[in-house]
Amino acid sequence: MSVRRLLEPNSLLLPSVHVGKQALERAHRDRIVETDGRRVVDSLNLDATMMKARPREHRWDYLIGTTHPTLVVVGVEIHPATAGETKVMIAKKEAALHALKAHCTAGRSVKRWVWVSSGTTAITKSSREARQLVANGIRLVGKTLNLAVLD
């Protein structure tokens, strides 16, 4: 499903939805790998779009609509992956969920929240921080998000 279909027809976020990965900052586009026929349909720079309305709040980076058969819309955050940033990531997701309540069509939601490391990943899979991420529905994937491995 596309981000456009996720959003209500009268959502103020709709004008900020772009085709493919065009809403992503140019430096971030290569971090989303499209393989096995799984593509980015459209995208929304949620951070930039919500900046004026929520300037002091933690903001999630992007929403991407995909052709992935089960995930549909994915929230993507590109951010340093250090243990100290885990609480920030959880706060960003919670803020995004709160902000999106007024914009999403009933029964539709972001299906997966993914953290893409902008540098070295310093969180191990067995760490307390990794368990906190899992408990809060956030998946840390390393330096790239391959849409084919998000099953």
KEKE-3310 file (N, C-alpha, C; in steps of 0.2 Angstrom, whole numbers, plus 5000, padded with zeros to 4 digits):
npx = (5004:5002:5009:5000:4988:4987:4984:4971:4959:4958:4970:4982:4995:4996:5000:5014:5018:5028:5032:5040:5056:5058:5055:5064:5080:5093:5105:5101:5094:5100:5101:5090:5086:5080:5074:5071:5058:5052:5048:5049:5035:5030:5034:5036:5043:5042:5048:5053:5040:5033:5039:5036:5024:5027:5039:5048:5047:5053:5055:5051:5060:5055:5041:5038:5029:5027:5029:5029:5022:5016:5020:5017:5016:5031:5040:5054:5069:5084:5098:5111:5117:5118:5120:5115:5106:5094:5083:5079:5075:5064:5056:5054:5047:5035:5030:5028:5018:5008:5006:5002:4989:4979:4979:4979:4969:4955:4958:4970:4988:5005:5016:5028:5042:5058:5075:5088:5105:5116:5129:5142:5136:5132:5125:5122:5114:5110:5109:5103:5097:5094:5084:5075:5071:5065:5054:5047:5043:5053:5064:5081:5092:5105:5116:5109:5092:5085:5072:5068:5071:5062:5052)
npy = (4994:5011:5027:5037:5030:5026:5038:5049:5056:5070:5074:5084:5081:5075:5083:5082:5070:5060:5053:5037:5036:5050:5059:5057:5062:5065:5059:5049:5040:5029:5020:5013:4998:4991:4976:4960:4963:4971:4986:5004:5013:5026:5040:5049:5063:5064:5070:5083:5088:5088:5097:5111:5110:5103:5107:5105:5092:5075:5068:5056:5050:5046:5040:5026:5019:5003:4989:4978:4963:4961:4971:4984:4999:5007:5014:5023:5027:5035:5036:5038:5023:5020:5014:5024:5031:5024:5026:5038:5035:5027:5037:5045:5036:5034:5048:5049:5040:5046:5059:5054:5049:5058:5058:5046:5034:5025:5010:5008:5008:5011:4998:4993:4998:5004:5006:5012:5012:5026:5026:5017:5002:5001:4993:4977:4962:4955:4964:4974:4986:4982:4973:4982:4989:4979:4976:4988:4988:4991:4989:4986:4988:4989:4997:4998:4996:4982:4979:4966:4958:4960:4952)
npz = (5000:4997:5004:5002:5002:5015:5022:5027:5015:5017:5023:5029:5027:5014:5003:5004:5001:4990:4974:4973:4980:4982:4992:5002:5009:4998:5001:5009:5001:4995:5005:5006:4999:4985:4980:4972:4966:4975:4979:4982:4983:4986:4996:5012:5020:5035:5046:5041:5037:5049:5056:5058:5065:5076:5083:5095:5098:5097:5081:5069:5054:5040:5030:5021:5007:5001:4989:4995:5000:5013:5022:5018:5023:5029:5042:5043:5050:5050:5058:5071:5078:5092:5109:5118:5111:5110:5118:5113:5100:5103:5108:5097:5089:5096:5096:5083:5081:5088:5082:5069:5071:5069:5055:5048:5039:5045:5052:5046:5046:5050:5047:5050:5059:5057:5060:5053:5053:5054:5054:5062:5069:5086:5094:5101:5097:5108:5118:5131:5126:5113:5116:5122:5110:5102:5111:5109:5096:5086:5073:5071:5058:5053:5041:5029:5023:5017:5007:5003:5014:5025:5030)
capx = (5000:5006:5008:4994:4982:4987:4982:4964:4959:4959:4976:4987:5001:4996:5005:5021:5020:5031:5033:5046:5060:5059:5054:5070:5085:5097:5110:5098:5090:5104:5100:5084:5088:5074:5076:5065:5052:5049:5050:5046:5030:5030:5037:5035:5048:5038:5052:5052:5033:5030:5044:5033:5019:5030:5046:5052:5046:5057:5052:5053:5062:5051:5037:5038:5024:5030:5025:5030:5015:5013:5022:5013:5020:5036:5043:5061:5073:5091:5101:5117:5115:5122:5115:5112:5100:5088:5077:5077:5071:5057:5052:5052:5041:5029:5028:5025:5011:5003:5005:4999:4982:4974:4980:4978:4963:4953:4960:4977:4993:5012:5016:5035:5046:5065:5080:5094:5111:5119:5136:5143:5130:5136:5120:5122:5108:5108:5110:5097:5095:5091:5077:5070:5069:5060:5048:5044:5042:5057:5069:5088:5094:5112:5117:5104:5086:5084:5065:5067:5072:5058:5047)
capy = (5000:5018:5031:5041:5026:5026:5044:5051:5060:5077:5075:5090:5078:5072:5087:5081:5063:5060:5046:5033:5039:5057:5063:5055:5066:5062:5055:5043:5036:5023:5016:5009:4994:4988:4970:4955:4966:4975:4993:5010:5016:5033:5042:5056:5065:5065:5075:5089:5089:5090:5102:5117:5109:5100:5109:5103:5085:5070:5067:5051:5053:5044:5034:5024:5015:4998:4984:4972:4960:4961:4976:4990:5006:5006:5020:5022:5032:5035:5039:5034:5017:5019:5013:5030:5033:5019:5030:5044:5031:5025:5043:5047:5032:5036:5054:5048:5037:5051:5063:5051:5047:5062:5058:5039:5031:5020:5003:5008:5010:5009:4991:4991:5004:5002:5010:5011:5016:5031:5025:5010:5000:4999:4989:4970:4958:4952:4969:4977:4991:4978:4970:4987:4991:4974:4977:4994:4987:4994:4984:4989:4984:4991:5003:4998:4992:4979:4978:4959:4954:4963:4947)
capz = (5000:4997:5010:5000:5004:5022:5024:5025:5009:5018:5027:5027:5025:5007:4998:5005:4999:4984:4971:4975:4986:4981:4999:5006:5007:4993:5004:5012:4996:4993:5011:5005:4994:4982:4977:4972:4964:4981:4978:4986:4979:4988:5002:5015:5024:5041:5050:5038:5036:5055:5060:5061:5070:5082:5083:5100:5098:5093:5075:5064:5048:5034:5029:5014:5004:4997:4986:4999:5001:5020:5026:5016:5024:5034:5045:5042:5053:5048:5064:5074:5081:5099:5115:5121:5106:5110:5121:5108:5094:5106:5109:5090:5086:5100:5094:5076:5081:5091:5076:5063:5073:5065:5048:5045:5038:5050:5051:5042:5051:5048:5049:5053:5061:5055:5062:5049:5056:5049:5055:5065:5074:5092:5098:5099:5097:5114:5123:5134:5121:5108:5119:5122:5103:5100:5115:5107:5089:5082:5071:5069:5052:5051:5037:5024:5023:5011:5007:5003:5020:5030:5031)
cpx = (5004:5004:5001:4988:4981:4984:4975:4965:4960:4965:4980:4994:5002:5000:5012:5023:5022:5032:5040:5050:5062:5059:5060:5076:5090:5102:5107:5094:5093:5103:5094:5085:5081:5076:5070:5059:5049:5052:5046:5041:5030:5033:5035:5040:5044:5042:5051:5045:5030:5034:5040:5028:5021:5037:5051:5051:5051:5052:5055:5055:5057:5046:5037:5033:5028:5026:5026:5023:5012:5015:5018:5017:5025:5039:5050:5065:5081:5095:5107:5114:5119:5117:5112:5106:5094:5082:5074:5073:5064:5053:5050:5047:5035:5026:5025:5018:5006:5001:5001:4991:4977:4974:4979:4971:4961:4955:4967:4982:5000:5013:5023:5039:5054:5070:5086:5100:5114:5127:5137:5138:5134:5131:5121:5115:5105:5108:5103:5094:5091:5084:5072:5067:5064:5054:5044:5042:5046:5063:5075:5090:5101:5112:5112:5098:5085:5076:5063:5067:5068:5052:5046)
cpy = (5006:5022:5035:5037:5026:5032:5045:5056:5068:5078:5080:5087:5076:5076:5085:5074:5064:5053:5043:5036:5046:5061:5062:5060:5062:5057:5049:5038:5029:5018:5012:5005:4990:4982:4965:4958:4970:4982:4998:5013:5024:5034:5049:5057:5068:5070:5082:5092:5092:5095:5108:5116:5106:5101:5106:5095:5081:5068:5061:5053:5052:5039:5032:5018:5010:4993:4978:4969:4960:4967:4983:4996:5005:5013:5019:5028:5031:5039:5035:5029:5016:5018:5019:5033:5029:5023:5035:5040:5029:5031:5045:5043:5034:5043:5054:5045:5042:5056:5060:5049:5051:5062:5051:5037:5026:5013:5002:5011:5008:5002:4989:4998:5001:5007:5008:5015:5020:5031:5018:5009:4997:4995:4982:4967:4956:4957:4971:4982:4987:4975:4976:4989:4986:4975:4983:4994:4990:4989:4988:4985:4985:4997:5003:4994:4989:4977:4970:4955:4956:4958:4946)
cpz = (5000:5003:5008:5003:5012:5025:5022:5019:5011:5023:5025:5025:5017:5002:4999:5003:4991:4981:4972:4981:4986:4987:5003:5004:5002:4996:5008:5007:4995:5000:5011:4999:4991:4978:4976:4970:4970:4980:4982:4981:4980:4994:5005:5020:5030:5045:5047:5038:5043:5059:5063:5066:5076:5083:5089:5102:5094:5087:5071:5058:5042:5035:5022:5012:5000:4993:4989:5001:5008:5024:5025:5017:5030:5036:5045:5045:5052:5054:5067:5078:5087:5104:5118:5117:5106:5113:5116:5102:5097:5106:5102:5087:5090:5098:5087:5076:5083:5085:5071:5065:5069:5058:5044:5044:5043:5048:5047:5047:5048:5051:5052:5054:5061:5057:5058:5052:5051:5050:5057:5069:5080:5097:5096:5100:5103:5120:5126:5129:5115:5110:5120:5115:5101:5104:5112:5099:5084:5080:5069:5064:5050:5046:5031:5026:5017:5011:5007:5009:5026:5031:5038)
residu = (MET:SER:VAL:ARG:ARG:LEU:LEU:GLU:PRO:ASN:SER:LEU:LEU:LEU:PRO:SER:VAL:HIS:VAL:GLY:LYS:GLN:ALA:LEU:GLU:ARG:ALA:HIS:ARG:ASP:ARG:ILE:VAL:GLU:THR:ASP:GLY:ARG:ARG:VAL:VAL:ASP:SER:LEU:ASN:LEU:ASP:ALA:THR:MET:MET:LYS:ALA:ARG:PRO:ARG:GLU:HIS:ARG:TRP:ASP:TYR:LEU:ILE:GLY:THR:THR:HIS:PRO:THR:LEU:VAL:VAL:VAL:GLY:VAL:GLU:ILE:HIS:PRO:ALA:THR:ALA:GLY:GLU:THR:LYS:VAL:MET:ILE:ALA:LYS:LYS:GLU:ALA:ALA:LEU:HIS:ALA:LEU:LYS:ALA:HIS:CYS:THR:ALA:GLY:ARG:SER:VAL:LYS:ARG:TRP:VAL:TRP:VAL:SER:SER:GLY:THR:THR:ALA:ILE:THR:LYS:SER:SER:ARG:GLU:ALA:ARG:GLN:LEU:VAL:ALA:ASN:GLY:ILE:ARG:LEU:VAL:GLY:LYS:THR:LEU:ASN:LEU:ALA:VAL:LEU:ASP)
# end
